[in-house]
Amino acid sequence: MNTKELYNRTPHFGSGISKLFTYKELEHLLNLRPFVNDKRFKPVWTKDYESYTWKYSNWGTEHNAWPPTLIEKMLNKTSAHMADCSRANNKINRFCEKLEKMYKCPVDCHIYFSFKKDVNNLGKHKDLNDNLITVMEGSLQCEIWSNTMLTKILNPGDYAFVPAHTYHRITPLTDKRLSCSFPINRQDKPEHFRFEDRKWFKIPK
Protein backbone atom coordinates (compact mmCIF):
# COMPACT_ATOMS: atom_id res chain seq x y z
CA MET A 1 0.00 0.00 0.00
CA ASN A 2 1.09 3.57 -0.64
CA THR A 3 0.94 4.68 2.99
CA LYS A 4 1.91 8.29 2.16
CA GLU A 5 -1.07 8.75 -0.17
CA LEU A 6 -3.33 6.91 2.27
CA TYR A 7 -2.29 9.17 5.12
CA ASN A 8 -2.64 12.33 2.99
CA ARG A 9 -6.14 11.24 1.91
CA THR A 10 -5.28 11.33 -1.79
CA PRO A 11 -7.63 9.32 -4.04
CA HIS A 12 -5.59 6.62 -5.78
CA PHE A 13 -5.29 2.98 -6.81
CA GLY A 14 -2.73 0.40 -5.76
CA SER A 15 -2.02 -3.30 -5.28
CA GLY A 16 -0.29 -5.72 -2.96
CA ILE A 17 -2.97 -6.50 -0.36
CA SER A 18 -2.93 -10.24 0.30
CA LYS A 19 -6.18 -12.19 0.38
CA LEU A 20 -7.95 -11.34 3.63
CA PHE A 21 -11.22 -13.20 3.09
CA THR A 22 -12.53 -16.08 0.97
CA TYR A 23 -15.83 -17.29 -0.48
CA LYS A 24 -15.75 -20.23 1.93
CA GLU A 25 -15.57 -17.84 4.88
CA LEU A 26 -18.40 -15.79 3.36
CA GLU A 27 -20.53 -18.94 3.08
CA HIS A 28 -19.94 -19.58 6.77
CA LEU A 29 -21.02 -16.06 7.79
CA LEU A 30 -24.15 -16.15 5.59
CA ASN A 31 -25.30 -19.16 7.58
CA LEU A 32 -24.80 -17.50 10.98
CA ARG A 33 -27.79 -15.47 12.20
CA PRO A 34 -25.76 -12.69 13.91
CA PHE A 35 -24.13 -11.82 10.57
CA VAL A 36 -27.41 -11.67 8.61
CA ASN A 37 -29.63 -9.68 10.94
CA ASP A 38 -31.35 -6.63 9.46
CA LYS A 39 -28.84 -4.20 11.03
CA ARG A 40 -25.71 -5.92 9.76
CA PHE A 41 -26.78 -7.51 6.47
CA LYS A 42 -27.65 -4.91 3.81
CA PRO A 43 -28.96 -5.90 0.37
CA VAL A 44 -29.12 -3.26 -2.34
CA TRP A 45 -32.90 -3.14 -2.26
CA THR A 46 -35.15 -4.14 -5.10
CA LYS A 47 -38.92 -3.65 -5.20
CA ASP A 48 -39.32 -7.31 -4.23
CA TYR A 49 -37.41 -6.96 -0.97
CA GLU A 50 -38.23 -3.69 0.73
CA SER A 51 -37.86 -5.01 4.25
CA TYR A 52 -37.61 -8.19 6.24
CA THR A 53 -38.68 -9.06 9.78
CA TRP A 54 -38.73 -12.35 11.62
CA LYS A 55 -40.50 -13.13 14.88
CA TYR A 56 -37.81 -15.27 16.45
CA SER A 57 -38.60 -18.40 18.48
CA ASN A 58 -38.32 -18.72 22.24
CA TRP A 59 -34.72 -19.93 22.00
CA GLY A 60 -33.66 -17.42 19.37
CA THR A 61 -31.67 -14.38 20.51
CA GLU A 62 -31.20 -12.67 17.14
CA HIS A 63 -33.88 -10.26 15.94
CA ASN A 64 -34.84 -10.17 12.26
CA ALA A 65 -32.23 -12.55 10.85
CA TRP A 66 -32.60 -13.33 7.16
CA PRO A 67 -33.26 -17.05 6.49
CA PRO A 68 -30.85 -18.73 4.01
CA THR A 69 -33.64 -19.53 1.52
CA LEU A 70 -34.57 -15.85 1.21
CA ILE A 71 -30.91 -14.75 1.05
CA GLU A 72 -30.35 -17.12 -1.87
CA LYS A 73 -33.45 -15.84 -3.67
CA MET A 74 -32.56 -12.20 -3.02
CA LEU A 75 -28.97 -12.59 -4.27
CA ASN A 76 -30.29 -13.59 -7.70
CA LYS A 77 -31.41 -9.97 -8.10
CA THR A 78 -29.12 -7.76 -6.04
CA SER A 79 -25.72 -7.37 -4.44
CA ALA A 80 -25.31 -7.03 -0.68
CA HIS A 81 -22.87 -6.25 2.07
CA MET A 82 -22.32 -7.01 5.75
CA ALA A 83 -21.15 -4.32 8.17
CA ASP A 84 -19.38 -4.71 11.53
CA CYS A 85 -17.07 -7.42 10.15
CA SER A 86 -13.72 -6.18 11.46
CA ARG A 87 -13.45 -9.43 13.45
CA ALA A 88 -14.85 -11.75 10.76
CA ASN A 89 -11.45 -13.51 10.80
CA ASN A 90 -8.02 -12.79 12.23
CA LYS A 91 -6.55 -11.56 8.91
CA ILE A 92 -9.19 -8.82 8.70
CA ASN A 93 -8.81 -8.09 12.40
CA ARG A 94 -5.04 -7.60 12.04
CA PHE A 95 -5.46 -5.46 8.92
CA CYS A 96 -7.90 -3.20 10.79
CA GLU A 97 -5.42 -2.99 13.66
CA LYS A 98 -2.69 -1.92 11.21
CA LEU A 99 -4.91 0.83 9.80
CA GLU A 100 -5.98 1.95 13.28
CA LYS A 101 -2.35 2.33 14.35
CA MET A 102 -1.61 4.30 11.17
CA TYR A 103 -4.57 6.69 11.49
CA LYS A 104 -5.15 6.56 15.27
CA CYS A 105 -8.90 6.20 14.74
CA PRO A 106 -11.39 3.29 14.53
CA VAL A 107 -11.62 1.16 11.37
CA ASP A 108 -14.39 -1.30 10.46
CA CYS A 109 -14.71 -3.81 7.64
CA HIS A 110 -17.70 -4.07 5.29
CA ILE A 111 -17.83 -7.20 3.14
CA TYR A 112 -19.42 -6.66 -0.32
CA PHE A 113 -20.46 -9.50 -2.59
CA SER A 114 -22.60 -10.47 -5.57
CA PHE A 115 -22.99 -13.65 -7.58
CA LYS A 116 -24.33 -12.24 -10.85
CA LYS A 117 -22.70 -9.42 -12.81
CA ASP A 118 -25.85 -7.54 -13.81
CA VAL A 119 -27.74 -7.43 -10.50
CA ASN A 120 -28.55 -4.18 -8.66
CA ASN A 121 -25.52 -2.36 -7.24
CA LEU A 122 -25.08 0.84 -5.24
CA GLY A 123 -24.30 3.10 -8.20
CA LYS A 124 -22.62 6.48 -7.84
CA HIS A 125 -22.47 7.56 -4.19
CA LYS A 126 -20.27 9.09 -1.49
CA ASP A 127 -19.48 8.00 2.07
CA LEU A 128 -19.03 9.86 5.34
CA ASN A 129 -15.70 8.13 6.03
CA ASP A 130 -12.51 7.59 4.07
CA ASN A 131 -12.79 4.20 2.41
CA LEU A 132 -10.14 1.65 1.44
CA ILE A 133 -11.73 -0.78 -1.05
CA THR A 134 -9.84 -4.07 -1.50
CA VAL A 135 -10.66 -6.81 -4.02
CA MET A 136 -10.64 -10.41 -2.79
CA GLU A 137 -12.22 -12.28 -5.72
CA GLY A 138 -13.45 -11.34 -9.20
CA SER A 139 -12.90 -8.06 -11.07
CA LEU A 140 -14.59 -4.69 -10.78
CA GLN A 141 -14.36 -1.24 -12.28
CA CYS A 142 -13.84 1.63 -9.88
CA GLU A 143 -14.59 5.23 -10.83
CA ILE A 144 -13.67 8.13 -8.54
CA TRP A 145 -14.89 11.70 -9.14
CA SER A 146 -12.17 13.91 -7.64
CA ASN A 147 -10.35 16.91 -9.18
CA THR A 148 -9.95 14.63 -12.18
CA MET A 149 -11.90 11.52 -13.11
CA LEU A 150 -10.05 8.37 -12.03
CA THR A 151 -11.02 4.99 -13.50
CA LYS A 152 -9.38 1.59 -13.11
CA ILE A 153 -10.22 -2.11 -13.39
CA LEU A 154 -9.35 -3.79 -10.08
CA ASN A 155 -8.44 -7.46 -9.70
CA PRO A 156 -7.68 -9.58 -6.61
CA GLY A 157 -5.00 -7.88 -4.52
CA ASP A 158 -5.78 -4.42 -5.92
CA TYR A 159 -7.28 -1.56 -3.94
CA ALA A 160 -8.80 1.90 -4.31
CA PHE A 161 -8.60 4.66 -1.72
CA VAL A 162 -11.61 7.02 -1.73
CA PRO A 163 -11.56 10.03 0.64
CA ALA A 164 -14.68 10.92 2.61
CA HIS A 165 -17.43 12.80 0.72
CA THR A 166 -15.92 11.82 -2.65
CA TYR A 167 -18.29 10.38 -5.25
CA HIS A 168 -17.36 6.95 -6.56
CA ARG A 169 -18.95 3.95 -8.26
CA ILE A 170 -18.08 0.25 -8.18
CA THR A 171 -19.25 -1.89 -11.11
CA PRO A 172 -18.65 -5.69 -10.97
CA LEU A 173 -17.19 -7.09 -14.20
CA THR A 174 -17.48 -10.77 -13.23
CA ASP A 175 -20.45 -12.79 -12.01
CA LYS A 176 -18.83 -13.52 -8.65
CA ARG A 177 -17.39 -10.54 -6.80
CA LEU A 178 -16.04 -10.36 -3.27
CA SER A 179 -14.44 -7.25 -1.79
CA CYS A 180 -13.67 -5.81 1.63
CA SER A 181 -14.10 -2.09 2.30
CA PHE A 182 -12.50 -0.47 5.31
CA PRO A 183 -14.24 2.74 6.46
CA ILE A 184 -11.76 4.88 8.38
CA ASN A 185 -13.61 6.99 10.94
CA ARG A 186 -11.70 10.28 11.16
CA GLN A 187 -14.85 12.33 11.82
CA ASP A 188 -14.92 12.35 15.61
CA LYS A 189 -12.52 13.98 18.01
CA PRO A 190 -9.90 11.58 19.43
CA GLU A 191 -11.44 11.71 22.90
CA HIS A 192 -14.64 10.20 21.43
CA PHE A 193 -12.90 7.24 19.76
CA ARG A 194 -13.86 3.73 20.83
CA PHE A 195 -11.48 1.06 19.56
CA GLU A 196 -12.14 -2.67 19.18
CA ASP A 197 -10.18 -5.07 21.35
CA ARG A 198 -7.91 -6.53 18.64
CA LYS A 199 -6.69 -9.46 20.73
CA TRP A 200 -7.56 -12.71 18.94
CA PHE A 201 -8.76 -15.39 21.35
CA LYS A 202 -7.11 -18.78 20.87
CA ILE A 203 -8.08 -22.07 22.49
CA PRO A 204 -5.36 -23.09 24.97
CA LYS A 205 -3.37 -26.17 23.97
C-alpha positions, 0 to 999 in steps of 0.5 A, a space after each residue: 500500500 502507498 501509505 503516504 497517499 493513504 495518510 494524505 487522503 489522496 484518491 488513488 489505486 494500488 495493489 499488494 494486499 494479500 487475500 484477507 477473506 474467501 468465499 468459503 468464509 463468506 458462506 460460513 457467515 451467511 449461515 450464521 444469524 448474527 451476521 445476517 440480521 437486518 442491522 448488519 446484512 444490507 442488500 441493495 434493495 429491489 422492489 421485491 425486498 423492501 424489508 424483512 422481519 422475523 419473529 424469532 422463536 423462544 430460544 432465538 436471541 437474534 432479531 430479524 435474521 434473514 433465512 438462508 432460503 430468502 438470502 439465496 433468492 434475493 442474491 439472484 437480483 441484487 448485491 449485498 454487504 455485511 457491516 461490523 465485520 472487522 473481526 470476521 477472521 483474524 486476517 481482517 482483524 489484524 489489517 484493521 489494527 494496522 490501519 488503526 495504528 496508522 490513522 489513530 482512529 477506529 476502522 471497520 470492515 464491510 464485506 461486499 459480494 454479488 454472484 451475478 454481474 448484472 444485478 442491482 448495485 449501489 451506483 454512484 455515491 459518497 461515504 461519510 468516512 474515508 474508504 479503502 476498497 480491497 478486491 478479494 475475488 473477481 474483477 470490478 471497475 472503480 470510478 472516482 470523481 475527484 479533481 480529475 476523473 479516475 477509473 481503473 479495473 481492479 483485480 484480486 489484490 488491488 485496492 482503491 482509496 476514496 476520501 470521505 465525501 468523494 463520489 465513486 462507483 463500483 461496477 462488478 465485471 465478473 459474475 462472482 465478486 467479493 471485496 472488503 471495504 475499510 471505512 476509516 472513521 476520522 470524523 470524531 474527536 480523538 477523545 470520542 474514539 472507541 477502539 475494538 479489542 484486537 486481541 484474537 482469542 485462541 483455544 489453549 493447547 
